[in-house]
């Protein structure tokens, strides 16, 4: 990858495809402080943080989801939706990728990364 922005965009594209294959429905892409994607999964609204590291570096990126930033991004998104948002449970997932040349990645998906509040 040429730069961090390009790596992040590639990781978001790969994560979108992965989540769709798992049956999630992608609702929105965000450019908030923390959250990258909003998806629906079996009635839940999922706010997903996508983090990535180039395979030339060692290991997965560290889990770094910050509760305050994630919740602020979720609140801002929900405010924009107004009355159109259904009653749903909300959860925060973190998806870490190690991206290889050639469009492959190793993925770690931490479902409900913030646990119960």
N, C-alpha and C positions, 0 to 999 in steps of 0.2 A: 504494500500500500504506500502511496505517496505521502499522505499526511493523516493527522488524527481525524480531521473532518471527513475525509474520504473513507477511512476505516469505520467510523461511526455510522455513516450512511449505508455502507455495505452490510454492517452488522444488523442494522435495523431492517434492511431488505431480507436478509437471511432469517431473521427472527420472525418477521411477518409470514414468510413461507412456512416455517416450522410450526408456528401457532395455528395457521390455517389447516395444515395437515393433521394437527391434533384435534381439530374440530372447533377451534376458537373462531369467532367472527371479529375481524378488526373493525373497530368503530372509528378510530381517529389516530393521527400521528401528532405528537406534541413536541414543542420546543421549549418546554419548561425547564426549571432548574434541575429537575431530577427525572421526571417521567418522560419516556419516549413514545409509548404506545398505549392506547386504550382499547380493550377488547372485551367481548362477551364470552363467558365460558359457563355453560350450564346454568344460566340465570344470574351468575355473578358478573359484576363489572370489575374488570382487572386493569389496574394501572401498572404497567410494566416498565421497569428500568432496564435498559439495554446497555451493557458495558462490554468493551472488546479490547483485545490485545492482539497484536500481530504475532504470528507463530515464531518470528525471529527472536522474540523475547521469551523468557522462561516463565512457564506456569500461567494459570488463569489470573485475570485481574482480581484484586481483592474485593470482597463484598463490602460495599460502601453505602448502601441505601440509608439516607438520613430521614428519619420519621417526619420531622418538621417540614423539610423541603418536599417530600413526597405528598404529605397531606395538603400542603399549600397548593401544589400543582393540581391535585384531585379536586380541591374546593374550587379553584379557579375554573376548571373545566366544567364541573357540575353547575356552577353559577351560569355559565354560558348556555347550558342546555335548557335552563328554565324548567317549564312544566313537562317537557318532552321526555324527561328521563324516567324510566319505570322504577318502581320500588324494587330494589335489588340489594343483595349483599355486596360489599366492596372489599377487595383484597388487593394487596400489593405484591407483585412478583418481581424477582430480579433474574435477569437472564444474562449470563456471562459467556462470551465466545472467545475462543482462540482461533483466529482466522488464518488459514493457510493460503499460499499462492494457488491459483487454479480454482478458486471459488468454493473450497471446502472449509468446514469449521468443526471444532469440537465444542459442544455446548453443555453448559450446566444451567439447569432451570430450577430456581429455588421458588417454589410455590408458597405463597403467603409468607414472604420474607420478613415482614414485620410482626408476624404472629398476632395474637389477640391483644388489643389495646387495653 
